[in-house]
C-alpha cells in the first residue's frame, strides 16, 4: 500500500459496502477520502470517523449522482477543499430488477442516469482536477457479459460503462490518467442480498454451489482489487475490465457442481465454504 499518502480519492457511494471498504483501505495508507453519500448522513459520518481512526483524513459530501447538478456541486466542493483529485472511483449504482417486458421508460432512464451518465459526467470533472495525472476506476458486474433473470436494465448499463472505460482510457492516456473497471461477481453486500430476495429468484446457496470457489466474494476483495488499480504497480494497465468473480464467468452447463463421481470435483479449496 505505497503511493497513497495524502492522495485525494473520491469514492461515490462510500458510506457502506464496497465503497466503505475501499475508503478504509486507502485511509489506512494515509489517503484523503471524500466520502460521498445520497441520504444517510449518520452512516457517512461513521465511515469518516473510521477513516480518521485509521490515520486518514477526509470529508463527507452529500450528493445524489443521478442528478447532474449534484455532481457539479460534489466536484466543486472537492476543488474548493483540495484543489485537486488523484483518484475517482465510480461505485454508486442503482437500478430495478424486472423482466424486460415489465420495464418502463422511467426504469430505463434511471438506469442510464445513475450508472452511465453519472460515470461520464464524473470522469469529465475528475480529469480537470487531475493536473499531474490520476486514476479512474468504475465498478461493473458480471451482468455486463452474462445474462440472467431481471438484470437486463443494470447489466446493459454496466456493459455501456465498460465501453466508456475503453474510450476514456485512450483519450485520457496523454493526460496521464488511467481508466479501468472492476467487474465483480456475486459479492456479499446488501445489494446482492436484495437481488436474491426477488420473487422467483433461485436460492443464493444453490447459485454459490456452482461457482468454482464455492462462495460469494467479499467487499474487501473488490476493494483490494480497486486499490491495486489505483496503485503505482498498475501504471501500465488502462482500458481493462478486471474480473473478480471466483471463476463464475468461466463456467457453463453441465456444471461440475451437478456432476457425479467420477467427474465430481473434490471440495479441497481452502477458500471454499459450504453453501
ChimeraX attribute file (.defattr): number of C-alpha atoms within 10 A of each C-alpha:
attribute: neighborCount
match mode: 1-to-1
recipient: residues
	/A:1	16
	/A:2	10
	/A:3	14
	/A:4	23
	/A:5	15
	/A:6	17
	/A:7	20
	/A:8	24
	/A:9	28
	/A:10	29
	/A:11	25
	/A:12	28
	/A:13	24
	/A:14	29
	/A:15	26
	/A:16	20
	/A:17	19
	/A:18	25
	/A:19	27
	/A:20	26
	/A:21	21
	/A:22	26
	/A:23	29
	/A:24	25
	/A:25	21
	/A:26	31
	/A:27	27
	/A:28	20
	/A:29	18
	/A:30	23
	/A:31	25
	/A:32	26
	/A:33	27
	/A:34	24
	/A:35	26
	/A:36	26
	/A:37	24
	/A:38	18
	/A:39	12
	/A:40	11
	/A:41	15
	/A:42	11
	/A:43	15
	/A:44	24
	/A:45	17
	/A:46	13
	/A:47	23
	/A:48	26
	/A:49	15
	/A:50	18
	/A:51	26
	/A:52	20
	/A:53	13
	/A:54	17
	/A:55	15
	/A:56	25
	/A:57	22
	/A:58	22
	/A:59	19
	/A:60	18
	/A:61	21
	/A:62	19
	/A:63	21
	/A:64	21
	/A:65	28
	/A:66	22
	/A:67	13
	/A:68	17
	/A:69	11
	/A:70	16
	/A:71	20
	/A:72	15
	/A:73	16
	/A:74	23
	/A:75	21
	/A:76	13
	/A:77	15
	/A:78	20
	/A:79	16
	/A:80	9
	/A:81	11
	/A:82	11
	/A:83	13
	/A:84	20
	/A:85	26
	/A:86	23
	/A:87	26
	/A:88	26
	/A:89	28
	/A:90	26
	/A:91	21
	/A:92	23
	/A:93	21
	/A:94	15
	/A:95	20
	/A:96	16
	/A:97	18
	/A:98	17
	/A:99	13
	/A:100	12
	/A:101	6
	/A:102	9
	/A:103	15
	/A:104	10
	/A:105	8
	/A:106	9
	/A:107	17
	/A:108	16
	/A:109	12
	/A:110	18
	/A:111	23
	/A:112	23
	/A:113	21
	/A:114	21
	/A:115	27
	/A:116	25
	/A:117	19
	/A:118	23
	/A:119	30
	/A:120	17
	/A:121	14
	/A:122	23
	/A:123	23
	/A:124	12
	/A:125	19
	/A:126	25
	/A:127	23
	/A:128	14
	/A:129	20
	/A:130	19
	/A:131	15
	/A:132	12
	/A:133	18
	/A:134	26
	/A:135	28
	/A:136	29
	/A:137	27
	/A:138	27
	/A:139	26
	/A:140	27
	/A:141	25
	/A:142	21
	/A:143	22
	/A:144	20
	/A:145	12
	/A:146	13
	/A:147	12
	/A:148	10
	/A:149	14
	/A:150	18
	/A:151	20
	/A:152	22
	/A:153	23
	/A:154	28
	/A:155	22
	/A:156	20
	/A:157	25
	/A:158	27
	/A:159	19
	/A:160	16
	/A:161	22
	/A:162	26
	/A:163	15
	/A:164	19
	/A:165	26
	/A:166	17
	/A:167	12
	/A:168	21
	/A:169	22
	/A:170	15
	/A:171	13
	/A:172	19
	/A:173	15
	/A:174	10
	/A:175	16
	/A:176	16
	/A:177	24
	/A:178	28
	/A:179	31
	/A:180	26
	/A:181	29
	/A:182	23
	/A:183	22
	/A:184	26
	/A:185	23
	/A:186	22
	/A:187	23
	/A:188	16
	/A:189	15
	/A:190	10
	/A:191	13
	/A:192	14
	/A:193	13
	/A:194	10
	/A:195	15
	/A:196	15
	/A:197	12
	/A:198	13
	/A:199	7
	/A:200	8
	/A:201	11
	/A:202	12
	/A:203	10
	/A:204	17
	/A:205	14
	/A:206	11
	/A:207	17
	/A:208	21
	/A:209	20
	/A:210	20
	/A:211	23
	/A:212	21
	/A:213	19
	/A:214	22
	/A:215	23
	/A:216	24
	/A:217	19
	/A:218	18
	/A:219	19
	/A:220	19
	/A:221	17
	/A:222	24
	/A:223	23
	/A:224	18
	/A:225	18
	/A:226	22
	/A:227	20
	/A:228	14
	/A:229	24
	/A:230	27
	/A:231	17
	/A:232	14
	/A:233	12
	/A:234	13
	/A:235	15
	/A:236	8
	/A:237	12
	/A:238	23
	/A:239	20
	/A:240	18
	/A:241	21
	/A:242	16
	/A:243	19
	/A:244	20
	/A:245	23
	/A:246	20
	/A:247	14
	/A:248	21
	/A:249	17
	/A:250	9
	/A:251	12
	/A:252	9
	/A:253	8
	/A:254	8
	/A:255	13
	/A:256	16
	/A:257	19
	/A:258	12
	/A:259	11
	/A:260	9
	/A:261	7
	/A:262	6
	/A:263	10
	/A:264	12
	/A:265	13
	/A:266	8
	/A:267	13
	/A:268	7
	/A:269	10
	/A:270	7
	/A:271	10
	/A:272	15
	/A:273	13
	/A:274	9
	/A:275	13
